[in-house]
Amino acid sequence: MAVPEAMMGNRRSFSVAFRRSRQAGDRTNLALLGITFLVVASVFALLFSITTGASDASVLDVIRNMTGSETALSARDRIIIFDIRLPRAILGFLIGGSLAVSGAVMQGLFRNPLADPGLVGVSSGAGLGAVVMIVLGGTIAAPLYLALGIYALPLAAFGGGLATTLLLYRVATSNGQTSVATMLLAGIALGALAGALTGVLIYMANDQQLRDLTFWGMGSLAGATWIKISAAGPIIILSFIALPFMARGLNAITLGEAAAFHMGVPVQRLKNIAIVTVAAATGASVAVSGGIGFVGIVVPHILRMVIGPDHRFLLPASALLGGSLLIFADVLARTIVAPAELPIGIITAAVGGPFFLWILLRQRSRLAL
């Protein structure tokens, strides 16, 4: 009986320490205010996206048409807005939110702000899975492609992202401790390996497949359709649904895995859920948009500085801010060089690259890199 009593005593002491540390910098009211603001910003971003471009339709015209109170749009404007811009905006929001949430979860799991699906090779692994399905879907993978239908591409990307994430975690973790330096170096190696295999498959691709693969290099939302939303959307939404079940555990892990275990958190189960969630969200996103980098590192870091590290608020706020920022980036990408279109990956890299360097310089002394 002495051991359980000691464990209960440790659990209570860790719980008290965690509550005191959270209360010392409590930003609950600020976080709630921030989430409310982000909800409004998300609605504004959606309306701004679907009313920006060659069509003359205004926000009021679109709202009137959606509510059915007045047919204020011409047939041409309805096609542009509801068949082209609206699915593009919705898909952009889902992808931006999923990438930002994946970054927040990985940063919480690895306890380091430098973790990001794109930087540690998860996006490259997901891209490899999607390219395998595109190139080999008509040959050796044809039975699987026909069986899965429209879900073949996102599920293949999910498999590639999951395999990469599991391998990364296994390499970077030793004796229950995760080395950040090892994680980053292993991520670079895995990303390079996935890139090499992707290059081999692209070399094997025919002309039609090469046209399908052109957007992978820098990412794009140009091919957004309702079909793609129906394929990737359910997977991304399921990953969002898993967020509330991870928040408390990720908060506890900030004190260390041993402390989280003594607080009653099922650490290994949390790791499994987090890894599957990141792989699913990243894989589905990469499958329909290609590689869009730095969203997962920029968004959670900004929010952590503003509303604090509490994952109960950080995860939903990351989804909202990531989605809104990617919508605005997409609007910029399709208007800055109109009538041509700039790949959205260029926009996110131009902003995220300097931001990542700034984070690295701030963390330099602690990381001892």
N, C-alpha and C positions, 0 to 999 in steps of 0.2 A: 504493500500500500504506500510505501514511502515514495516510490518513483512517480506514481500518478499524482500524488500531492505536490511533489516538486515541480512536475510539469505544469500543473494547474497554477502554481505560484509564478512560474516563469511566464506563462501565458498572460496572467493578470498584469504582471509588471511590464511586459512588452506592450499590452493594450493601453495601459496608463501612459507609458512613454509616448506612444504614437498619438494618443488624443492630445496630450500636452503640446507635442511638437506641431500638431495641426492647428490647435487653438492659438498658438503663439503667432502664427502668420495667417489667421483665418481670413479668407477672402470670399466667403460664401456669397455675401450680398453683391460684391463686385462681379463674381462669376455668373450669378443669375441675371444681373443687369447686362453683362456681356453677351450671354446666350440670347436674351431677348433682342438685343441690338442685332445679333447675327441672323436671327430669324427674319427680321425686317430687311436686313441687307440681302439675304438670299432671295426674298421675293422681288426686291428691286433689281437684283442681278438678272433674274429670270426674265422680268418684263423688259429690262434694258436690252438683253440679248435678242429677244424675238422681235423687237421694234427697231433695231439698228441695222441699216443696210440700204439696199436699193429701193425697197418698198416704201411707200409714203404713209403706211399705216401708223397711227399714233397709239400710245398706250391706252387711251380711252376707247379707241376703236376696237382694239383687241379685247379689252374687258367687256365692252358691250356685246361683242360677238360671242365671247365665252359664256356670258350669262344668258344669252338668247333674247335680250331685251331689244336688240336692234341689229339688223344686218348691215353693219357699217363698213364691211370689207368687200372688195370686188373678188371675183372668182380667182383672179391671178394672185391677189394678196393673201387669200386664204390658203392657196397651195404653198406659197412661199413661207408663210408663218407656221402653219400647222403640219406641213409635210416635210419641211426642210429645217426651219429655225427651231421650232419647239422640240423635236426629238434631239437636235444637236445640243440645245441648252440643257435638257434633262439628262442626257448622257454625260455631258461635261460636268454637271453637278454631281452625279453619281460617281464618276471617275475621280474627280478632285476630292470628294469626301472620302472615298475608299482609300486613296493614296495617303491622305493626311492622317486618317485613323490608323492605317497600317504603320506609318511612321511613329505615331504616338504610342501604339502598343509595343513596337519593337524597342523604342527608347525606354519605356517603362520596364520591359522584360529584361533588357540588358543593362538597365540603370545608367544609360549614357545618352546624351543628346545628339551624338553623331550617328546613331543607328538610323538606317533608312533603307527601305526595300530596294531602291535603285543603287545606292552606294555599296551595299553588301552583296549584290549579285542576285537577289531574289527576282527582280524584274527581268534580268537576263535569262534566268532559268525559266520564268514564265513565258518569255518571248520564244525561247527554244522549243518549249512544248507546243506553242501555237504554230511555229514554223514547221515543225514535224508534221502536224496535222494538215497544214496547207499543202506541203510538198508531197507527202506520202499518202494523203487522203484518197488519192485516186489509184493507188497501187496496193502496197502491203497493208496499209491501214484503212482500206476501203470498207471492210465489214464494220469496223468500229465507227467510221465516219457515217455510214448509212444508218447504223443502229442509234446513234446519238442525235442525228439530225442537226438542228441549229445550235444545240448545246455542245457539239463536238469541239469547236474551237475554244470556248471558255473553259471547258472541262480539261482539255489538253493543257492549256496554259496553267490551270490550277494544279495539275499534276506536276508540271515542271517547276512551278513556284514552291510547292510543298516539298518536293525532293531536295531542292536547293536549300530551303530553310532548315530542314532536318539535318542535312549534311553540315551546314554552317554552324548550327547549334552544337552538333557533336564535336566538331573540330575546335570550336572556341571555348568549350566548357571542359574543365578538368577538376576533379575532386570537389564538385559542387560550385566552383567559381568560374565565372565567365570573364575571359581576358578580352578587353576592348581592342587592344592592339592586334591580338590574334584574330579577332572577329573582322576587323577592317582588312587585314592582309589576306585572310581566307576569302573574304568577300570579293576582293580584287581578283584573286586566283580563280574563284568559281565563275565570276563574271567573264574573265578572259576565256576560260574553257568553254562556257556556254556560247560566247561570241564566235569562237573557232568552229564549233559544231554547227552553229547557225550559218556561218559562211560556207561550210561544206554543202549544206542543204540548199542554200541559195545558188551555189555553183551548179547543183543538179537540177534546179528548177527550170521549167520551160518558160516561154515568153509570157503566157497568161499568168502563171504563178508569180513571175517577177513583177508584173504589174500589181498583183495583189499584195506583194511584199514591200512596195516602194515606201509606204508610210512608216515602216517599222523603225527606220533609222532615227527619226526625230519626233515622231508622234504626230497625230492629227485627229481632229474630230470631223473631217470633211465627209467621211463615209457614214455619218450617223443616220440611222433609220429606226423605225419602230421595231423592226425585226431584231436588230442588234440590241435594242433595249430589252426586248422580251427574252433574249438569250442571256445577256450578262446581268440585267437588272435584278432578277430573283437571287442570284448568288451574292451580289453586293448587298442587297437588302438583308439577306440572312446574316451576313457578317455584321451589319449594323445592329441587328437584333441581339447578337451575342455580347454587345458592349456592356450593358448593365451588369452582366454576370462576371465580368472581368475587373470592373473598376475597384472594388474593395481589395481584391487580391493584389492588383498592381500597386495600390497604395501601400499595402503591407510590404511588398517586395522592395520598396524604396529603402526600408530599414535593413535589408539583407534577407536571403532565403531562409536562413536559420531562424531569424526573428519572425518572419512570416509564418513558418511552420509552427512555432510555439504560440502564435496568435490564432491558430486553428485554420489557417489557409491551406487547402490541399495543393501544395506547390506544384507537384508534378502534373496534376490534372489541369491546373491553370496554364502551365507551359504548353500542354497539348492543345488546349482550346485556343490559346493565343497564336500558336504556330499555324494551326489549321485556318484560323480566321485571317491571318495575314496572307497566307498562301491563296486562299479563296478570293479575297478582295483584290489582291495584286494581280492574280492570274486572270480574273474576269476583266479587269481594267485593261491590262496589256493586250488581251485577246481582241478587243474592239477598238483600241486607240493607238497601239504601239507603245513605244517607250517614252514616257513623260517624266522627266526627272525633277528632283529637288522639292517637289510639293510636300513629300513626307517628312522632310527635315526642316523646312522653313516654317510651315504652319504650326506644328506643335511647339516649336521653340518660341515663336512669337507669343502664343497663347500662354505658355508656361511663365513667361516674364510678366504678363498682364494679370491673368486670373489665378495663377498659382499652379502647383503640381497635382492638385486633387483630381484623380482620374474620373471621378463622378461627373465633373464638369468639363474636364479637359477633353475627354473623348467625344461627347456630342458637339462641343464647341469646335473641335478639329474638323468634324464632318461638315459643319455649316460653313466655316471659314474656307476650308479646302475647296468645297464645291463652288462657293461664290468667287474665289480668286481664279479658279480655272475657267469659269464662265467669262470673267472680265479678260483673262488672258486670251481666250478664244476670240472674243470680240475684237481685241487689238490685233490678233493674228490675221483676221480676215478683212480688216479695214485699213491697216497701216500701209499696205502696198496694193490696195484695191485698184483694178479688179482682180489682181492676182491674190494668192493667199500664202502667208508665211506659216511654216510648220510651227505648231504650238510649242513643241519641244525647245525651239530656239528662244522663245519668250521666257519659259520657265528656267532654262539654263542661264540666260543672261541675268536674271534676277537671283536665282538660287546659288550660282557659282560664287559670286562675291560674298553672299550671306554665309555660305558654308565656310569660306575662308575666315570670315570674321569669327564664327563660332569656334573654329579650330584654334585661332590665336587666343581666344578667351580661355579655352580649355587646355592650352599648351602645357602649363605648369603642372596641372593635375594629371594629365595623361602621360607626362614624361616622354613625349614623342620628339 
